[in-house]
Amino acid sequence: MYTTTGTNPAFHPPASTASARGAQSVPTVIDLVLPADPAHIATARRHVAAYLSRWNLGCLVDDAALITSEMVTNAVLHGQAETITVSLGQCGTPASPKLLITVTDACSGESMPQVTFPDCLEEHGRGLYILQCLALCWGTVRSRSGKLVWAMLAVNAT
């Protein structure tokens, strides 16, 4: 497992937040590469929660952790890749800040994820429905190197 960090110039935190937390030293983009193993679903959730707290976005922890968990679970169960990458990025504008969560796997041969509505007795199949309910918007992208599922959350002013 490894994490990389960077700064996204598209996100400009409010001056009071930036000065309070030392904006230059706090990355606004992180990539977490994990083995595609169910044991690392909780690892992804913990890292998301930790970075959101560090970014002073604690109000998003519950929704972002649940969305991450569902996307990572789908990648682990259906992606057939050795590793997955979870990325968090602050984006948007100062007036309308957003959080972008992506999960990438290296499996490009499979069909793209679709929302399903399982029978009430089914144990699985609700992950993308949950994502659809919580996220501002979401989608999928296929590339030669695999598949990416993304979700965006609005950063509500408190």
C-alpha positions in Angstrom: 0.0 0.0 0.0 1.2 3.5 -0.8 -0.1 7.0 -0.8 0.8 9.9 -3.0 -0.2 13.5 -2.4 -0.3 16.7 -4.4 -2.0 20.0 -4.8 -4.9 20.7 -7.0 -4.8 24.3 -8.3 -8.6 24.2 -9.1 -9.4 24.3 -5.4 -8.9 27.4 -3.5 -10.0 27.1 0.2 -11.4 30.2 1.9 -8.6 32.4 3.3 -9.6 31.8 6.9 -9.4 28.0 6.4 -6.3 28.2 4.4 -4.4 30.3 6.9 -5.7 28.3 9.9 -4.5 25.0 8.6 -1.4 26.0 6.6 -2.8 25.6 3.1 0.7 25.2 1.5 1.5 22.2 3.6 -1.8 20.3 3.2 -2.2 18.5 -0.1 -5.6 18.8 -1.8 -5.2 15.5 -3.8 -4.3 12.1 -2.5 -3.9 8.7 -4.2 -4.0 5.5 -2.1 -3.0 2.3 -3.9 -4.3 -0.8 -2.2 -4.3 -4.5 -2.9 -7.6 -5.6 -4.3 -8.5 -7.5 -1.2 -11.6 -7.3 1.0 -9.4 -6.7 4.0 -8.4 -3.3 2.6 -12.0 -1.9 2.3 -11.7 -0.7 5.9 -8.3 0.7 5.2 -9.7 2.8 2.4 -12.5 4.1 4.7 -10.0 5.0 7.5 -7.7 6.9 5.1 -10.6 8.8 3.6 -11.8 9.8 7.1 -8.3 10.8 8.1 -7.7 13.0 5.1 -11.1 14.7 5.3 -10.5 15.5 9.0 -7.0 16.9 8.0 -8.7 19.0 5.3 -11.3 20.3 7.9 -14.1 18.5 6.0 -15.3 16.4 8.9 -18.9 17.1 7.8 -18.3 14.8 4.8 -16.7 11.9 6.6 -19.8 9.7 7.0 -21.0 10.0 3.4 -17.5 9.9 1.8 -16.5 6.9 3.9 -19.7 5.0 2.8 -19.3 6.0 -0.8 -15.6 4.9 -0.8 -16.5 1.6 0.9 -19.1 0.8 -1.7 -16.9 1.8 -4.7 -13.9 -0.1 -3.2 -16.1 -3.2 -2.5 -17.3 -3.2 -6.1 -13.7 -2.9 -7.4 -12.5 -5.7 -5.2 -15.4 -8.0 -5.9 -15.8 -7.3 -9.7 -12.6 -5.6 -10.9 -10.4 -8.7 -11.1 -7.3 -6.5 -10.7 -4.4 -6.9 -8.3 -4.6 -3.4 -7.0 -7.0 -0.5 -6.9 -6.4 3.2 -6.5 -8.6 5.4 -4.3 -8.2 9.1 -5.0 -9.6 12.1 -3.1 -9.4 15.6 -4.5 -10.8 18.9 -3.5 -12.1 20.8 -6.5 -14.7 23.3 -7.5 -14.5 27.0 -6.7 -14.3 28.9 -3.4 -18.1 29.6 -3.7 -18.9 26.0 -4.6 -16.3 23.6 -3.2 -16.6 19.9 -4.0 -14.9 16.7 -3.0 -14.2 14.2 -5.8 -13.7 10.5 -4.9 -12.5 8.0 -7.5 -11.7 4.3 -7.4 -9.7 2.9 -10.3 -9.0 -0.7 -11.1 -6.9 -2.1 -14.0 -9.6 -4.4 -15.4 -10.9 -3.1 -18.7 -12.6 -6.2 -20.0 -15.7 -6.2 -17.8 -19.0 -4.4 -18.2 -19.4 -1.0 -16.6 -21.1 -0.8 -13.2 -24.8 -0.1 -13.3 -27.4 0.7 -10.6 -29.6 -2.2 -9.8 -32.6 -2.5 -7.6 -32.3 -6.0 -5.9 -35.1 -7.8 -4.3 -35.6 -6.8 -0.6 -34.2 -10.2 0.4 -31.0 -9.9 -1.6 -27.9 -9.4 0.5 -25.9 -7.6 -2.2 -26.5 -5.2 -5.0 -27.2 -1.8 -3.4 -23.8 -0.2 -3.5 -24.3 2.0 -6.6 -27.8 2.9 -5.5 -26.4 4.2 -2.2 -23.7 6.1 -4.1 -26.4 7.6 -6.3 -28.5 8.7 -3.3 -25.5 10.3 -1.4 -23.5 11.9 -4.2 -24.1 15.2 -5.9 -23.2 13.3 -9.2 -21.3 10.2 -10.1 -20.2 8.2 -13.2 -17.9 5.7 -14.7 -15.0 6.0 -17.2 -13.4 3.2 -19.2 -9.9 3.5 -20.4 -7.2 1.2 -22.0 -5.7 0.8 -18.5 -9.0 0.0 -16.7 -12.1 1.4 -15.2 -12.7 4.4 -13.0 -15.8 5.1 -10.9 -16.2 8.6 -9.5 -18.5 10.4 -7.1 -18.7 14.1 -6.2 -19.9 15.5 -2.9 -20.8 19.2 -2.3 -18.9 20.8 0.6 -21.7 22.5 2.4 -20.8 25.7 4.3 -21.6 25.3 8.0 
